[in-house]
Amino acid sequence: MNKVSQTIYACLMVILICSCTSRPVPVWKTASVTHLEHFKTSYLTGDDTRASRAFSRAVAEIKTSGNITVLARAYLIQCAVKTAALETSLCSNYKQLVAHTSDVADRNFSLFLQSNLDHVSADVLPGRYRPFFHALREGSIEDINATIGTIADPLSRLIASGVSVAKRRYDLVTLQRAAETASEQGWKRALVAYLEQMKRLYERTGESIKADKLQQQITIITNND
């Protein structure tokens, strides 16, 4: 259960799981976290059918509680995972519920995911993203890459990489390291997304041989999908 907290958003577990009493944890809480974890893994590996099913089950479990804040957070998690795989996301599902929740940290994180940095409060971001956020706002691309490298959690590292790409504050090193992270985790969708971004970068710089080699690699990886 702690894995979700570490990889996506620490406050999720505070609301869904953590308890200072010895009372049993309601089934909807544990079930929803399990389904969200399955969604994350399935989506990043490229299994759309399982990802959709797992997310729908998580939403169904949360709805039994009527807790709109947690429901909104589930959609925020969906947005974060898509950002990690370079899928442009406006967090539209989350924004449909934002008027019904007063969680400042969630709203702040959604702005971060949307690369709306002028309205993001660094102090409210999860701590692991703060050095990266400052580098993204004020530092060089080398600074950005260095701060991404300090993020221990693989998914959080890819989320930061995704935000960098969305802001067009990246270079080949950013993409290579993100691809390595995705490869190590077996997250094929994310891996292919970063390889394709690398290929486009090579094409823009006129390095056609490198671009062709990457395309061959992508074709091998995705063959029979």
Residue, then its C-alpha position, 0 to 999 in steps of 0.5 A: m500500500n505504501k507504494v502508491s503513496q511514494t509514487i504518486y501523491a503522499c496525501l492519497m494514503v493519508i485519506l485512503i489508508c492511514s488511521c491512528t486508531s485500531r479500527p479496521v480499514p473500510v474495504w473501499k479504501t484498500a480496494s480503491v488503492t489496489h485498483l489504482e496501483h493496477f491502473k498505474t502499472s497497466y497504463l504505463t506498460g500499455d495495457d489499455t484494457r486492464a488500465s481502464r478496467a482497474f481505474s473504473r473499479a477504483v472509481a466505483e469503490i470510492k463512489t460508495s463512500g461519497n467522498i468527492t475529495v478522494l474521487a477527485r484525487a483518483y482523477l488527479i492520479q490518472c492525470a499524473v500517470k498520463t503526464a509521466a507517459l508524455e500524454t498531454s493532459l489538461c486534467s479535465n476529469y479532475k477539473q470537473l470535480v475541483a469545485h466540490t473539493s477544497d484541497v489546496a494541495d491537490r489543486n496546486f499539484s494539478l496546476f503543476l501537472q498542467s505546466n501552469l507554473d506561474h500559479v503553482s506554489a512551491d511550498v505546497l508541492p510534494g517535497r520531492y518536486r520542489p528542487f525540480f520546480h525551482a530549476l524549471r522556473e529559474g535554472s538551466i536545462e542542466d539544473i533541471n536534469a540534475t534535480i530530476g536525477t535526485i528524485a528516487d521514485p521512478l514514477s515521480r521522476l517520469i512525472a517531472s520529465g513529462v512536465s519538462v517536456a511539456k514546458r519544452r525545457y529538456d534536452l537529449v539527456t532528459l529523454q535518455r534518462a527518462a527512457e532508462t527509467a521506463s525501461e528499468q520498470g518495464w513500462k513500455r508505453a512510457l519507454v516508447a513515448y520517450l524514444e519517439q520524443m528522442k527520435r523527433l529531436y534527432e530529426r530536428t537536429g538533422e541526425s537522420i541515422k540516429a533517428d532511423k536507429l531509434q525507429q527500428q528500436i521502436t518497431i521491434i519493441t511495438n511489433n505485434d502490439 
